Amino acid sequence: MFDLAAVDAAAALLRGGGVLAYPTEAVFGLGCDPHDRVAFERLFALKERPATQGVLLIAADFAQVAPYIDLAAVPAAVMDQVHATWPGPNTWVFPRSARVPDWVAGGHAGIALRVTSHAPAAALCSAFGGPLVSTSANPHGQPPARDVATLARYFGDRLEAALDAPLGGLDRPTIIRDALTGAIIRA
């Protein structure tokens, strides 16, 4: 268990191939290095989730997610709209660049990205030095964990570690929109 004073140690665990639960705006998320396929597969085994369902990436700032977006395919007006909502509890699906590993996108052509304003999650991404996988911390089909006791009940010692810090205060996971059409994918 890490607390905010140990965010650098939590980031080191992630850089070393670990899977970590951490607080997001509404629920605990499971995270790992999106470029570490072995860690990614362990994360999906914890969730008991089909690998064809992609995950989103969470970041501390736009510079961390920009390399994952096919920026040439996104009109400037769309980027202005996205920037007006970031950092914040808004997830956008973009055309993905070649930098996005196929396993992260699952069977999807795009990539879901969020620049968070939630201080603990942003601190973790900053300490890690890039975006992290962010998927709800729960076995597939169960409600997302909102506290460390639920994490322990769901995963026991199969979860390597958790960052014990407050959630961001939202009642539900963040809204997801298609960046090009504005369509709401998850309300």
C-alpha positions in Angstrom: 0.0 0.0 0.0 1.4 3.4 -1.0 0.2 6.8 0.2 0.7 10.1 -1.6 4.0 10.6 0.1 5.2 7.4 -1.7 3.9 8.3 -5.2 7.5 8.0 -6.6 7.7 4.4 -5.2 4.3 3.6 -6.8 5.5 5.0 -10.1 8.7 2.9 -9.8 6.5 -0.2 -9.3 4.7 0.7 -12.6 8.0 1.3 -14.4 9.1 -2.2 -13.2 6.1 -3.9 -14.8 3.7 -3.8 -11.8 0.0 -3.4 -11.7 -1.4 -0.8 -9.3 -4.8 0.3 -8.1 -5.1 4.1 -7.8 -7.9 6.6 -7.2 -9.5 8.5 -10.0 -12.3 11.0 -10.2 -15.0 8.5 -9.2 -13.6 5.0 -8.6 -10.4 3.2 -8.1 -8.7 2.3 -11.4 -6.2 -0.4 -12.3 -3.2 0.8 -14.0 0.0 -0.3 -15.7 2.5 0.9 -18.3 0.5 0.8 -21.6 3.7 -0.4 -23.4 4.3 -3.3 -21.1 2.3 -6.2 -22.6 3.0 -8.6 -19.7 1.8 -6.1 -17.1 -1.3 -5.4 -19.3 -2.1 -9.1 -19.6 -1.8 -9.4 -15.8 -4.2 -6.4 -15.4 -6.8 -8.1 -17.7 -6.4 -11.4 -15.8 -7.2 -9.5 -12.6 -10.3 -8.0 -14.2 -11.3 -11.3 -15.9 -12.1 -9.1 -18.8 -11.9 -9.9 -22.6 -8.8 -8.4 -24.1 -10.8 -7.2 -27.1 -12.3 -4.4 -24.9 -9.8 -1.6 -25.0 -8.9 0.7 -22.1 -8.3 4.3 -21.8 -5.1 6.1 -20.9 -5.0 8.8 -18.2 -2.4 11.5 -18.1 -1.2 14.5 -16.1 -1.0 16.9 -19.1 -1.6 17.1 -22.8 2.0 16.5 -23.7 1.7 13.0 -22.2 -1.2 12.0 -24.5 -0.4 14.0 -27.7 1.9 11.2 -29.1 -1.1 8.8 -29.0 -3.4 10.9 -31.1 -3.3 11.0 -34.9 -3.3 14.8 -34.8 -3.5 15.2 -38.6 -6.9 13.6 -38.5 -8.3 15.9 -35.8 -9.5 19.4 -36.9 -8.2 22.4 -34.9 -11.7 23.3 -33.7 -12.1 19.8 -32.2 -8.8 20.2 -30.4 -9.9 23.6 -29.0 -13.0 22.0 -27.6 -11.0 19.2 -26.0 -8.5 21.6 -24.5 -11.3 23.5 -23.0 -12.3 20.4 -21.0 -8.8 19.4 -19.9 -7.5 18.9 -17.4 -10.8 17.6 -16.1 -13.2 14.6 -15.8 -13.7 14.3 -19.6 -12.5 11.3 -21.6 -12.3 11.7 -25.4 -11.9 9.0 -28.1 -9.5 10.1 -30.8 -8.1 8.5 -34.0 -5.1 6.8 -32.7 -1.5 7.1 -33.8 0.9 4.3 -34.5 2.3 4.8 -30.9 -0.8 3.1 -29.4 -0.2 -0.6 -28.8 -2.9 -2.8 -30.4 -3.6 -4.5 -27.0 -4.4 -1.1 -25.4 -7.0 -0.3 -28.1 -8.5 -3.8 -28.2 -10.8 -4.1 -31.2 -11.2 -0.3 -31.5 -9.9 2.0 -34.2 -9.6 4.9 -31.7 -8.0 5.5 -28.3 -9.7 6.9 -25.3 -7.7 9.5 -23.4 -8.1 11.8 -20.4 -6.0 14.5 -18.9 -7.1 14.4 -15.3 -7.4 17.2 -12.8 -7.6 14.7 -10.0 -4.4 15.5 -8.0 -3.5 11.9 -6.9 -3.9 10.4 -10.4 -2.1 13.4 -12.0 0.7 13.1 -9.5 1.1 9.4 -10.3 1.2 10.1 -14.0 3.8 12.8 -13.5 5.9 10.6 -11.3 5.6 7.8 -13.9 6.5 10.1 -16.7 3.7 9.3 -19.1 0.1 8.1 -19.4 -1.1 5.1 -17.6 -3.7 2.5 -18.4 -6.9 3.3 -16.5 -9.7 0.8 -16.2 -12.1 0.4 -13.3 -10.7 -1.7 -10.4 -13.2 -4.6 -10.3 -13.7 -8.1 -11.7 -15.6 -7.8 -15.0 -19.3 -7.4 -14.2 -18.9 -6.2 -10.6 -19.2 -2.6 -9.4 -16.0 -0.6 -9.4 -14.1 -0.4 -6.2 -14.5 2.9 -4.3 -12.3 2.1 -1.4 -9.2 0.0 -0.5 -11.4 -2.5 1.5 -13.3 -3.4 -1.7 -10.0 -3.7 -3.6 -8.8 -6.2 -1.0 -12.0 -8.1 -1.2 -11.9 -8.2 -5.0 -8.3 -9.0 -5.6 -6.6 -10.0 -2.3 -2.9 -10.6 -2.7 -3.2 -10.9 -6.5 -3.0 -7.1 -6.6 0.6 -5.9 -6.3 -0.2 -2.6 -4.7 -2.6 0.3 -4.3 -2.2 4.1 -4.0 -4.4 4.9 -0.9 -5.6 8.4 -1.6 -9.1 10.0 -1.8 -11.3 9.7 -4.9 -12.1 12.8 -6.8 -15.7 13.2 -5.7 -17.7 12.2 -8.8 -20.6 9.9 -8.4 -19.9 8.1 -11.7 -17.0 7.4 -14.0 -16.2 10.2 -16.4 -18.2 10.9 -19.5 -16.6 9.5 -22.7 -17.2 11.3 -26.0 -16.1 10.7 -29.6 -13.7 13.7 -30.3 -14.6 13.9 -34.0 -18.4 13.6 -33.7 -19.1 14.8 -30.2 -21.3 11.7 -29.7 -21.5 10.5 -26.1 -20.2 6.9 -25.8 -20.6 6.7 -22.0 -22.7 9.2 -20.0 
